[in-house]
């Protein structure tokens, strides 16, 4: 097991190298120039002298490959992702302040999705073609058809018009008031987890139907075992392996969806930080956010692979 984990972690290194190279180059291809933005913001005449001085001060006058090597070297040997071009604040400091908020939102969205999807998916499978199955499938299709940004906008607008209620926009840290923080994050988590719940619900139903038709399930029924024991102990555990794989594949979409949800609900996470950085062409922050997201997605998929051995004893990681 430990050798397998070590091999997987080592295999992440070339992937991270390629990802960092793509991110570093791509963010500089975004239309617009940070120098022009700074000159216009500070009301400095955009003459050649002031432009050259500002470009040199920000270290943008060197060739791109030199900038990349310096950035990678500082990251590898010092854990430094650079400094914000606008604020001068270390990028790692900004990320460490925002990362727990985005992680909390994503974790809550995942929990909400599983709480909705697994029970409904299992019930829909064991009551196939019944009234409950019909409504469950219709509900899943509805969640799939509704974009998260639209649902989040409707949650912000219509309750305030009809009932005078709107989600709190003044963010409260978990360390300051846990209950208030969880209450504030619940609505965005439900909105973010809705699409994942729909996909997971449909996958759970499909895999449960396949497993329930297996010979060992018929044998369990023939032995006189109760429905709860057959479904929960024999069928669900084997049906969960593709579901876990699906959740791992949906992780990037869950993290990416947080960008829009954080903007709608004014949650100061990495998504809001990324949007502000893109607007200001703050290259170090953009690269840092994408790199952290890439590492998170890779680690999530590693955890998914390791979970196979817990769900199915036949799977062994060597």
N, C-alpha and C positions, 0 to 999 in steps of 0.2 A: 504493500500500500504506500509506504513512504517513498520507495523508489519510483513508483508511478507518479506521485505528486511532484517529486523533484523533476522528473522528466517533463511533465506538463508545464511546470514553471519555467524550465529552461527553454522549452519550445515557445514560450511567450516572448522571449527576447527578440528574435528576428521579426516577429509580428509587430512588436512595439517600435522597432526601428523603422520599418516600412510605414507604420501609421504616423509616427512623428514626422517623417519626411514629407508625407502627403499633406498632413495638417499644416506644417510650416510653410510649404509652398502655396497651398490652396488659400490660406487666409490672406496672403499678399496679392492674390489675384482678385480679391473683392473690389468691385468698382469703387473708385474714390480714393483719395490720398489723405492720410492722416496729417501731413504737413499743411495741406490746403485748409483742412478743418481747423487746425490750431491757429493758423494765421488769421482766419476769418473770425474765430472766437475771441482772439486777443486784440483785434483791430490793428494788427500790424500790417503795414503795407507789404504786399507780396513781392518785394524786389528780390533780385538774385542773391544779394548779400545776406539778408535776413533768412531766406529760405535755406541757403547753404549752411549757415550757422546752426539753425534748428535741426537740420538733417544730421549734421555731424554730432550735435549734442545728444541726439537720440540713438546714435550708432547705426543709422540707416544709410550712411554713405558708403559702407563697405559692400563688397559683392555678397550675393545671397548665400553662397556656400560658406563664406567665412562667418556670416551671422549664424548659420545653422550649426556649424562646428562649435562655435562659442556657446550657443544655447545648449547643445547636447552635452558638452563638457561640463558646464556649470550644473546641469541637471544630474549627471552621473556622479560627479565627484563632490558636489556640495548640496545636492537636493534643491537647487535654486532654479526656478522657472522664469527668472527675469523679474522685471519691475514694470508696473503699469506706465504706459507712455504719458498718460495724463496726470495721474496722481503721484507717481513715484513710489507707490506702495508695493512691497513684494507680492508677486502673484500667489505664492504659496500661502501667505497670510490671508489674502482675500478668499482663496479656495477653502482653507480650513474653517473660515468663518461661515461660508455658505454651504459647504458640503453636507454637514449634519442635517440641515433643513431639507435639502433635496432628498437625502437618504430617508429621512422620516416620512416625507410625502410619498416616495416610491414604495417604501415598506408598507405603509398604511393602505395604499392603493392595491398592492398585491394581496394583502390580508382581506380587504373588502371583496376583491375579485374572487378569491377562493371561497370565502364564506357564502357568496352568492352562487358561484358556479358548481361547486362539488355537490352540495345537497340536491340542487335542482337537476343537475346532469344525471345523478344516480337515480333519482325518482323518475325522471323522464324515461330512463332505460328500462327500469323494472315495470313501468306502466306504459309500455310502448303502445302507441296509437290510441291511447286513452285521451280523455279530456285534459288531464293535467299535462300530458305529453304535448298536446297541441298548443296549449297556452305557453308552455316552456319554450318550445321551438319558436313560436311567434315572438316571445319576449327577447330571445337571443337574436333573432333577425332584426328586431327593432333597435337593440343596442348596437348592433353592427352598422346599421344604416345611419345612426346619429353621430356626427363628428363630435369629438370631445370639446373643441373650441366653441361649437354652436351650443352644446348643452351647457357649458360653463357660462356662456354669455346669457342664456335664458335664465339660468339660476341667479345670476346677478341682477337681471333687469325685472323680470315679471313678479317675483315675490315682493320686491320693493314697491312696485306699482299697485299690486292687489292687496297686500297685507302690511305694507310699510316695514318689511323686514329685508335686510340684506346682510350678507356675510361680513364679518368684521374685517376691516382693511388695515387696522393698526396691529402689526404682528407682535405676538407675545412669545418669548422664548420658552422652551420646555422647562429650563432650569428656573425660570422666574415663577411660572404658574402652570404646572403640568396639566391640570384639568382644563383650564382655559385654552391652553395650546392645543390639546387633542380635540377639543370642541371646534376650534378654529380650523384645524386641518382636516376635519372629517368630511365636510362638503367637497373640498377640492379632491380629496382622496377617492370619494365615491364617483365623482365626474371622471377622474383619470382612470379609475379601475373598471369603468363600465364596459369599454370595448374589450379589455382583456377578459372580463367575466363572460362576455358573450362567446368569444372564441374558445375559452376553456370549457364552458358549459357544453358546447357542441362536440368538442373532442372527447369530453368525459362520457357523454351519452353514446357516441359512436364506439368507443373502446369498451364500454360496459356491455353493449349489445353483442360485440364480438366475443368477449370473454364469457358471457352468460351462455353462449352456445357451445362452449367447449365441453369435452367428455368428462373432465374431472368435476365440473360444476353439476352435470347431470348425476354423477355418482354421489356428490354431496347431497343433492335433493333426494336421491334414492335411499340414502342412509337415514333420512328423516330429520336432517338438521333444519333448524329454524331459518326463516328468511333473513333475519338480521345477521346470523352467523355466516350464512352462505355469501351474502352480498358483501359484508364488511370485511370478513376475514379471508375469504377465498377469491372473490371476484375483484373487489375494488383495488386491492394491493397490486394485482397484476395489470389492471387497467391503468394505473397511475403512471407507468413508465413513459408512454408517449405524451401524457399530459405534462409531466415534469419537463420533458424535452421541449414541448411547446412553450412552456413558461420561460425557459431559458432563451428561446428564440425571440420571445416577445419583450425581453428585458431592454434591448435598445429602443424599441418603440415606447416603452414605459418611461424611460429616461428622457427620450426626445419629446414626448408629450408633455413632460413637466415644464418644458420651456414656455409653452403657450399657457398652461394652467397657472403657472406662477405669475405670468404677466396679467392674466385676467383677475386673479384673486389677490394681487399685490403681495406675493410671498417672496421675501428676499433670499431666494435660493440661487443655485448656480444658473438656472434658466434665465432669471432676471439679470444676473450678472453678465451672461453671455449676450443677451439682447442689447444691453447698454454698451458692451464692448464692440459688438458689430456695428452699432450706430456710430461709435466714435473711432472705428478702425483701430482699436487697441489690440495690436497683434499678439503681444505676450499673453494677455488674458484669454483671448480666443484660443490660442494654441494650448494653453494650460487646461482650460475647461475640456476641450476635445480629448486631450491626452488622458485626463483623469476619467472621463466617461469611457474611453477605450479600455483602460485598465479595469474599470469596474465591470464592463461587459465580459471581458475575458475571464475574470475571477468568478463571475456568476455562472458562466458556462462550465468552468472547472468544478464548481460546487454541484452543478446539475449532473455532471458525469460521475462524481463520487457518490451521489445519492442513489444511483442505480443499484449499487451493491447493497444498500439498506432495504430497497424495495424488493429486489429479487436476489435471493441467496445464490442463484446460479451465476450471477455476474460477480466476477472477482477481478480486482485491479492488481496486477502484478508488476 
